Amino acid sequence: MATIQASSLLSSSSASAFPRDIREAASKPRTSHLSVLKLPSGNLIHELNTKNGLQTIKSVEMKPLVGSNMRNDEANCNSKVVEELYAIMEAVADRSEMHKNIGVQRDNWNRLLLNSVNGMTFTAATMAGLASLSGGGATLLALKLSSTLLYTAATGILMVMNKIQPSQLAEEQRNAARLFKNLLQQIKTVVAVGSPSLNDVNAAMEKVLALDKAYPLPLLGTMLEKFPKTVEPAVWWPREVGSQHEKVGGGVERNGWSEKLEEEMREVVGVLKSKDAAEYVRLSKLVLKVNKILAICGPLFSGIAAMGSAMVGSSAWNGSWAVVLGVVFGALATVVNTLEHGGQVGMVFEMYRSTAGFFQLMEETIESTLKEKEVGERENGELFEVKVALQLGRSLPGLQNLATTHSPSSSTEFASKLF
């Protein structure tokens, strides 16, 4: 009984302590299950707007924005350009490896053919000397015939070697492999750095075709002329050199260019034309003359030696003179062949001609960049100066000193031609 009174007292005191609305909520009967919010049926937005007295827009047709379509087209175009560049990269890598293998093969040709010809010439000269010491009969005939055949074979092989110049062929393939490798790195840089465009694809295709024309793979038919009438620098790039550089620092007003830098580049072009390119063209002409003389003398000496060995022991000739021709001219032919093919004179000529072509490429690149009237369309001036200095093997102060060595009159003449 005491417990019931205490609980009723506690209930009355606690009830007076809470607000009225809470007491009313507590006095309502409780349900045995959890209450779940009932979602409005139909369109939720419509019901909410109806309750708030707003008008509901039943359907709105959302059309894609023009900008999004343009972005999708640009993305698809960029993806296609990247795929085309990767296809070109595969072809360039294959050509680089092919030229490298052919260069090694042609270098082996030069060594094997030179050793074979010198061995044949030395053996023929020895047989001609032994034939003069033999008493006659079958021994003399055998030595004479063997010596004559070896000299004749050596003369024929020499004529072929002097025509194709294996050392020069090997140098051509080495240059082609190096240039294709450089082109591969350039395409990789374009793909990795900037957003490539169709202009990059066309430029890469033109460079590949120009390299194929400058360094053909077949040995016969399209082989480069080894003894040209006029010596010109080697050309392995599209002759229409345009401004195909990436845009760097487009937000800068002068894009890294100044009047002093432009004048410096013009003077560098003048120096390259008057000194470097002209000097290597002169050396190319000199080496070509030496190679022509050696190419004529080698087969000529071995041919004279073949005639002398054939006349050893003949009554029509004095025997001593026939031996002199057979032995001495055979030795001279060996010396000449060693100088020409062992010294790789053809390779030296190709190296000088390619170096002259490199300086001509530098000239055309600088000229085409300076011809761009819009400074923003050029490659960044400071970056361009660094590239030119590195390609010429100089520091920036060294490049500036090179420009100051050019005479002002020549610089003015070049500027008038350029602009």
Protein Blocks (a to p, Z undefined) as FASTA:
>chain_A
ZZmmmmmmmmmmmmmmpcfklmmmmmpccdfbdcdddddehjfklmmmmmnopacdfbac
ddddfklmmmmmmmmmmmmmmmmmmmmmmmmmmmmmmmmmmmmmmmmmmmmmmmmmmmmm
mmmmmmmmmmmmpgbhjllmmmmmmmmmmmmmmmmmmmmmmmnommlmmmmmmmmmmmmm
mmmmmmmmmmmmmccdfklmmmmmmmmmmmmmmmcfblghjaccfbdfbdcdddfbdfba
cdfbdcehklpmnlopafklmmmmmmmmmmmmmmmmmmmmmmmmmmmmmmmmmmmmmmmm
mmmmmmmmmmgoiakbcfklmmmmmmmmmmmmmmmmmmmmmnommlmmmmmmmmmmmmmm
mmmmmmmmmmpmblmlpccfklmmmmmmmmnopafklmmmmmmmpcfklmmmmmmmmZZ
